[in-house]
Amino acid sequence: MITIIGATGTIGRLTLSALLDQGVRVAAVTRDPHSELPAGAYRIVGDPGRPETLAGAIDGTQALLISPRAVGPALADLLELARRGGTRQAVLLSAATVAYPAGLAKFRAGFEAAELATAESGLEWTFLRSTDYAANALAWAGQVRAGDVVRGAYAAARTSTVHERDVAAVAARALTEPGHAGKSYILTGPESLSQADKVRLLGAATGRPLTFQELPPDDVRAGMLAAGLPEEVPDRLLGSLADYAREPGPTSDDVEKVLGRPALTFADWAAEHAAAFTGGAAFASGAAFTSGGAR
Ligand SMILES: NC(=O)c1ccc[n+]([C@@H]2O[C@H](COP(=O)([O-])OP(=O)(O)OC[C@H]3O[C@@H](n4cnc5c(N)ncnc54)[C@H](OP(=O)(O)O)[C@@H]3O)[C@@H](O)[C@H]2O)c1
């Protein structure tokens, strides 16, 4: 049995489906007894941030996929619980910023602490250090549905956004194949794109002349706070975008090395998700101001 901690999140859900498609037995940890899970997934209700709620429930799991956000500071305790229950391996959803620092140090420190706790757990470990997930672009959906202009800070900020299906595919390999123990993979898309490039590609996918209009970062921050977002959201996003405007984020071929095929492109992602950017709904929220950067 493989257990996914954070199974209803973007990567957890896709990894769950990839493993089920391979015929692997998978358990999904969720705090919500009614969350939607794919048919065939075994539900474990508990809060990974309070490992005692999972006592006994994950015994017999051979490998864990872990979202640091779902576990928080309790990670060492959760890993110890798993180890005592017979778990031998952990795959951690980390961030490229650990190896290529960008943004505010306090956000990088959270991933560094999660990696350290995993490395010291006594389990075999694999770190998936991803750049920004393409799904972050969904934050622009409200603006795109309302008009042809996406407003945000740092038009020139460049990252090699990774398709979340590639992250899940690498996770599924690391959880089921030998040869990934002790490896840290930098997971990126194949090309470095500015925010303006990504908006243009969304335009191509939706058949719209979309453009990116740059706003002063302070205006973006004020808009996000006015929309009710906690301060850490603009801190995290604007901090990393400012750095990626100065120096592009990394581009790696680790996805291709692990999967044996080229990484998916942002254009692929945009074509698959075009429907989320059309449909005439009103401007959604201040969360739609900007994208990019590990969240
Ligand atoms: N977005 C990026 O660009 C990016 C890049 C690199 C790394 N990462 C990291 O990748 C990991 C996976 O991200 P993701 O977007 O797939 O999913 P996620 O945000 O980690 O969410 C996964 C699930 O965890 C549970 N969860 C969320 N917050 C929680 C909390 N405070 N306490 C307990 N459970 C919580 C929720 O499940 P239930 O409600 O079902 O319990 C949620 O559906 C995260 O650690 C993220 O920081 C993200």
The ligand as a Tripos MOL2 file, in Angstrom:
@<TRIPOS>MOLECULE
LIG
   48    52     1     0     0
SMALL
NO_CHARGES

@<TRIPOS>ATOM
      1 N1          2.1580   25.5810   -5.9600 N.am      1 LIG1
      2 C1          3.4390   25.5210   -6.2820 C.2       1 LIG1
      3 O1          3.8720   26.1860   -7.2150 O.2       1 LIG1
      4 C2          4.3780   24.6510   -5.5090 C.ar      1 LIG1
      5 C3          5.6960   24.4880   -5.9460 C.ar      1 LIG1
      6 C4          6.5690   23.6660   -5.2160 C.ar      1 LIG1
      7 C5          6.1220   22.9960   -4.0930 C.ar      1 LIG1
      8 N2          4.8280   23.1730   -3.6840 N.ar      1 LIG1
      9 C6          4.3830   22.4020   -2.5020 C.3       1 LIG1
     10 O2          3.7920   21.2160   -2.9740 O.3       1 LIG1
     11 C7          2.9460   20.6820   -1.9410 C.3       1 LIG1
     12 C8          1.6680   20.1690   -2.5750 C.3       1 LIG1
     13 O3          0.9090   21.2910   -3.0170 O.3       1 LIG1
     14 P1         -0.5440   21.0800   -3.6340 P.3       1 LIG1
     15 O4         -0.9190   22.4050   -4.1980 O.co2     1 LIG1
     16 O5         -0.5590   19.8750   -4.4970 O.co2     1 LIG1
     17 O6         -1.4910   20.7050   -2.4210 O.3       1 LIG1
     18 P2         -1.5790   21.2690   -0.9100 P.3       1 LIG1
     19 O7         -1.8250   22.7280   -0.8910 O.co2     1 LIG1
     20 O8         -0.4240   20.7650   -0.1690 O.co2     1 LIG1
     21 O9         -2.8660   20.5770   -0.3710 O.3       1 LIG1
     22 C9         -2.9460   19.1920   -0.1970 C.3       1 LIG1
     23 C10        -4.0230   18.8590    0.7680 C.3       1 LIG1
     24 O10        -3.4860   19.0040    2.0730 O.3       1 LIG1
     25 C11        -4.5220   19.2940    2.9660 C.3       1 LIG1
     26 N3         -4.1690   20.5600    3.6400 N.ar      1 LIG1
     27 C12        -3.9400   21.7580    3.1020 C.ar      1 LIG1
     28 N4         -3.6270   22.6670    4.0610 N.ar      1 LIG1
     29 C13        -3.6530   21.9860    5.2040 C.ar      1 LIG1
     30 C14        -3.4090   22.3370    6.5470 C.ar      1 LIG1
     31 N5         -3.0930   23.5900    6.8980 N.pl3     1 LIG1
     32 N6         -3.5130   21.3840    7.4960 N.ar      1 LIG1
     33 C15        -3.8160   20.1270    7.1550 C.ar      1 LIG1
     34 N7         -4.0680   19.7220    5.8780 N.ar      1 LIG1
     35 C16        -3.9730   20.6550    4.9370 C.ar      1 LIG1
     36 C17        -5.7850   19.4420    2.1820 C.3       1 LIG1
     37 O11        -6.4650   18.1900    2.2020 O.3       1 LIG1
     38 P3         -7.8140   17.8730    3.0470 P.3       1 LIG1
     39 O12        -8.5850   19.1470    3.1530 O.co2     1 LIG1
     40 O13        -8.4670   16.8300    2.2130 O.co2     1 LIG1
     41 O14        -7.3410   17.3570    4.3640 O.co2     1 LIG1
     42 C18        -5.2560   19.7300    0.7760 C.3       1 LIG1
     43 O15        -6.1640   19.3690   -0.2180 O.3       1 LIG1
     44 C19         2.7650   21.8110   -0.9170 C.3       1 LIG1
     45 O16         3.5070   21.5280    0.2400 O.3       1 LIG1
     46 C20         3.3180   23.0370   -1.6360 C.3       1 LIG1
     47 O17         3.8490   23.9710   -0.7220 O.3       1 LIG1
     48 C21         3.9550   23.9580   -4.3750 C.ar      1 LIG1
@<TRIPOS>BOND
     1     1     2 1
     2     2     3 2
     3     2     4 1
     4     4     5 ar
     5     4    48 ar
     6     5     6 ar
     7     6     7 ar
     8     7     8 ar
     9     8     9 1
    10     8    48 ar
    11     9    10 1
    12     9    46 1
    13    10    11 1
    14    11    12 1
    15    11    44 1
    16    12    13 1
    17    13    14 1
    18    14    15 2
    19    14    16 1
    20    14    17 1
    21    17    18 1
    22    18    19 2
    23    18    20 1
    24    18    21 1
    25    21    22 1
    26    22    23 1
    27    23    24 1
    28    23    42 1
    29    24    25 1
    30    25    26 1
    31    25    36 1
    32    26    27 ar
    33    26    35 ar
    34    27    28 ar
    35    28    29 ar
    36    29    30 ar
    37    29    35 ar
    38    30    31 1
    39    30    32 ar
    40    32    33 ar
    41    33    34 ar
    42    34    35 ar
    43    36    37 1
    44    36    42 1
    45    37    38 1
    46    38    39 2
    47    38    40 1
    48    38    41 1
    49    42    43 1
    50    44    45 1
    51    44    46 1
    52    46    47 1
@<TRIPOS>SUBSTRUCTURE
     1 LIG1         1 GROUP 0 **** ****
